[in-house]
Amino acid sequence: MEALKYDADGLIPAIVQDYADGAVLMQAYMNAEALNKTLSSGETWFYSRSRACLWHKGETSGHIQKVKEIYVDCDRDCLLVKVEQTGAACHTGARSCFFARLK
């Protein structure tokens, strides 16, 4: 299998989608360690660019994401992670991070 294409910082964007209804919940970044932890634990792990560390989604809030499927795009530089979401996906308490309409 062809390798994933991480950016210069060793990160790959991950779009998180609700497995049941297809709603886009959030976008975050993974490094190889976060992806490996996600694959082995069955729950999402990401890399925080602002804190420069790994974080387990829902570790403090309880709003975990159980991974159902992970896809890679045709260029192998972006992931689509389909999850069963517990509680809100957004740190604001909203179901999705995409609630502010631009146009």
Order of alpha helices (4+ residues) and beta strands (2+ residues): beta-beta-alpha-beta-beta-beta-beta
